[in-house]
Amino acid sequence: MKSEDLKSLQAPLKDLYRTSPESAMITLHAEGVMGEDVSCSVETGRALVEAGLHPATGGSGMQACSGDMLLQALVACAGVTLSAVATAMQIPVDSARLRAEGDLDFRGTLGVDREAPVGFSDIRLHFDIESPAPAEQLAKLVEVTERYCVVLQTLRSSPAVVTAIHG
């Protein structure tokens, strides 16, 4: 996609959101159904993904791990954002590989040690970009990508999460 094409797609949306800010507020949804053998099936819009326990918590490794899915969502969002930003900024990218790593202490989620954290303690996002652009332009590309990556900014800002039981 060319920069002009992307800008022409986004221009009417940006205008709408400027004149009617409430129209920019959209609620995204995800649903899952508890399955057998400690699993949960999640509809992704493209396929059904069955998530289960990570092998470090007794899982077989045959199902998707929700921790891996979180990192995959980060990589996907950062990759799409990188592509859009490179297009908009007209920075040539021959190829880009993104990788996310996250550190987990499984003692926390298994209740082995109440002092051990439940969840990721550290997440690292790596960009491997092949481009003829100068290093400072690539640094700006990654900086802008970080600024507009929804999943990255959500992880960094720790939004309030409310839980509810519905009967």
N, C-alpha and C positions, 0 to 999 in steps of 0.2 A: 504494500500500500504506500502511496506517495503522501507526503506531508499535506499537500493541498486536499487530497481525498479525505484524510483523517479530519482535517480542520473543517471541511464542508459538512462532514457527518456530525461533528460535535458542536458547530456554531449555533444551530437552532436550539440545541439543548442548553447550551451556556446562556443564550439569550433568555430562554424560558426561565431558567433558574435564577437569573438576575432580576427579572421582573416579577417572578412568582416563586420566592424562596421555598414556600411550603411544598411546591411540586417536586422539589429535589429530595424530599424526605421519603424514602422508600424502605419498607420492611422486607428483608430477605428471610426466607424460611428454609429450614431443614427438618426432615422427619425421619424417624427410624422406628422399627418394630422389633421388640425383643424376640429373639429366636431361641432355638434349642442349643444346648451345650455351651452356655455362657457366650452368646453372640447377640448381635444387633444388626439388622439389615437397614441400610441407609440408601435412599433414592438420591442419586446425584444429578438427575436430569438427563443423563446419558445412559446410565447403567445402574444396576442395583449392586451395592457393595456390602458384603457381609464382614462386619468387624468382630473381632474376638480378642481374647487375651493374648498379650505378647508372650513369647516363650519364657521370658524371665519371670512371668507371673503364673506359669502353668499352661499356657496356650500351646497349640500344636505348631503354630507358624503358618498354618494353611489359610488363615483369615487375615484380613487387613487389621493392622494395629492402629488404634485411634491416634496415638502419639505420632506414628509415621504419617498418618493422614493430615495431622496438623502441620507437620513440616512440609508435606507435599503441597498443601494449600498455600503455604508461604512461598514456596518455590514457584508454583503456578502463578500466583498473583504478582510476584516480583518479576517473573519472566514476561508476562503480558504487559505489565507497566513499563518495563525496560524497553520492550518493542515499541509501545506507543510513544514513549518519550523520545526514543531514538528517531522515530518517524517524524514526530512534531519538530524536533530540534535539527532535523536533517543531518544526523550523525550516522555515517555509514557503519554498519555492523555486519561483518562477514559471517560470524557465528557467535553465539553466546551460550555458555553452559552455566547453570546455577545449581548450587548444592547447599542444602541446609543440614546442619548437625545440631542435635540437642542432647544435653546430658541429663539423665534421669537416675535417681537413686531409688531402686525398686523396694528398698526397705520401707520407704514412706507409704507407698500405695498398698503394700501388703500388711501394713500395721506392725511390722517387726520392730521398728524403732520410732517412737512418737516424736522424736526430735528430728528425724529425717524428713526433708521436704517431700510433699506430694506434688508432682509436676516437674516441669523442666527447670533446672537451676540456671542453665546457660543455653542460649541458642546462637549459632553462628551461621551467617548467610554469606556464601562465597559467590563472586561473579568472576567468570573466566570469559573475557570478551576478546574476540579477534576482530580488529578494526584498524584501518589505516589512519584513523583520527589520532591526534596527539593526546598524550597522557592526561593533560589538564582538561581536555574536552571529555574524555572518558570518565574522569573523576566527577565532573559536573553531571554527566549522564547518570552515574550511580547515585549521586546526591539527590538529584531530582526524582529518580526512581524511588529512592527511600522515602522521600517526602510524600509521594502520591500512592504508594503501595498500601492498599486498605488493610491487608492482613498484617503486614509489618507494623503499621501505625496502631492497629488494634492491640497487638501484642505489647507494644511499647507503652500504651496508655492505660492498660488494664481497666477496661470499662466495667461498670457495675453489671453484674449478672444476677437476675432475679429468678428464683426457682418457684414452681407452684405445682401442687398436686391437683389433678382434675379427675373426677370420678366418673 
